[in-house]
Amino acid sequence: MSVVNGVKARLKAHAPKKGDVEILVITEKQFSKIEYLVGEKQSIIEDSEERMIIL
């Protein structure tokens, strides 16, 4: 956990004055058990001259 503590210390040293920073620490074993839920790919292709900007 010493690596985790080092990363936490760096984050705390550079934390923003406003806002939140949340940290979730998991083990490699827990990470390996992550499950992904993915839907079907969309086959509809929109063909348009309009530009779309997502921010």
C-alpha distance (Angstrom), angle and dihedral (degrees) to the residues before:
residue distance angle dihedral
M1 . . .
S2 3.80 . .
V3 3.81 90.6 .
V4 3.80 89.3 52.4
N5 3.79 90.9 50.4
G6 3.81 90.6 50.3
V7 3.79 92.3 51.4
K8 3.81 90.8 46.6
A9 3.81 90.5 51.4
R10 3.82 91.5 51.7
L11 3.79 91.1 48.0
K12 3.80 91.6 49.4
A13 3.82 90.6 49.4
H14 3.81 91.1 53.5
A15 3.80 99.7 34.6
P16 3.80 115.0 139.6
K17 3.79 117.4 -105.6
K18 3.79 89.2 -131.4
G19 3.77 125.6 38.1
D20 3.77 134.5 25.4
V21 3.76 136.3 -76.8
E22 3.78 115.4 -162.0
I23 3.80 123.5 -162.9
L24 3.79 125.9 -159.8
V25 3.79 116.0 -173.1
I26 3.80 118.2 -160.6
T27 3.78 132.4 169.0
E28 3.80 124.9 -114.9
K29 3.80 88.4 -108.5
Q30 3.81 91.3 54.3
F31 3.82 90.3 46.2
S32 3.81 90.6 52.2
K33 3.81 89.7 56.7
I34 3.81 95.6 56.5
E35 3.79 110.8 130.3
Y36 3.80 121.2 -147.9
L37 3.78 120.5 -150.2
V38 3.78 109.3 -159.5
G39 3.78 127.1 175.3
E40 3.78 127.0 -146.1
K41 3.77 119.2 -68.4
Q42 3.77 114.5 -104.4
S43 3.76 113.5 -116.1
I44 3.80 94.6 -168.3
I45 3.78 111.9 107.5
E46 3.76 115.0 -164.1
D47 3.77 111.9 -140.9
S48 3.77 108.5 -164.1
E49 3.77 139.8 138.9
E50 3.81 90.3 -139.1
R51 3.76 118.3 102.3
M52 3.75 120.4 -132.3
I53 3.79 122.0 -154.4
I54 3.79 119.5 -168.6
L55 3.78 117.1 -169.1
